[in-house]
Amino acid sequence: MNQQETFNSWIKDYRALLFKVVRAYTLNNDDANDLFQEIAIQVWKSIPNFRGESAVSTWLYRIAFNTAIRWSKKEKRNSNGKQDIDKSAHLLEYKPDNHDERLDWLYYQIAQMNEIDKSLALLLLDGYSYKEMAEMVGISESNVGVKIYRIKNHLVERSKTYENHGV
């Protein structure tokens, strides 16, 4: 397969994985599209460097994760108060009748986490093992376990507030 075919295949096969990263780092569709394009560009540029030492999904996740962190830092520097407005923008977007507000709440909570916790929460939702998460994020398997435990506790506490106050 040439680079174009590889790129097309990977973007098609791993689109959902890449968009989970995008969703955790963005709060509106315009930013999501911008970040996805940035990730796609980085994937394209990085294809010649893929050595097959890890699964394609692991390798792509690392690219998406690192690109999202860089993008997020750049956006924070350029926002000058725009971010406060963006945090509420999702409230103005159209939502279909079958839209799950709890899922929005969960992704909003994940978006507020630091980069490592954010990634671990997304990977946990995708059903990855602690070993796979450790490899993707670059920390030890035991550290993954500790962090996942803390993330779950944090989300449980936040959900109590959500259920009691509708926040």
C-alpha positions, 0 to 999 in steps of 0.5 A: 500500500502506498502512503495515500492508501494507508492514510485513507484506510487508517482514517476510515478504520480509526475515525471513531478513535480519533474523534473520541480524542477530538471530543475530549479536547473541544466543545463545539463543532468548529473546533472539533473539525479544526482539531481533526484536520490537525490530527489528520495532517500529523497522521499523514506526515508521520506515516513514513515513520511507522515501524509497526512496533505497536498496534496501528491504533496505539500509534494513531492514538499517540499522534492524536493525543499529542496533537490535541495537547499542542492544539489545546495549549495553542487555543488557550494562548489565543483565546483571550476570554473566548474560552468562557464563551465556548464553554457555553456554546454547546448549550446553544447547539441543536440536539436531536430528540434521542440526544443523551445529556448524560453523555454530554455531561460525561464528555464535559467532565472529561474535557475538564481533566488534565491531559493524562486523566482525559486520555485514560478516561477516553481509553477506559470508555473504549474498553482498552486494558490497563496494559494498553492504556499504559503503552498509549499514554506512556506511564506504568500499568500500576500508575494507570490503575491508580489514576483510573481509580481516582478518575472514577471516584471524581466522576462519582462525586461530580455525578452526585452534584449533577443528579442532585442539582441538575448541573 
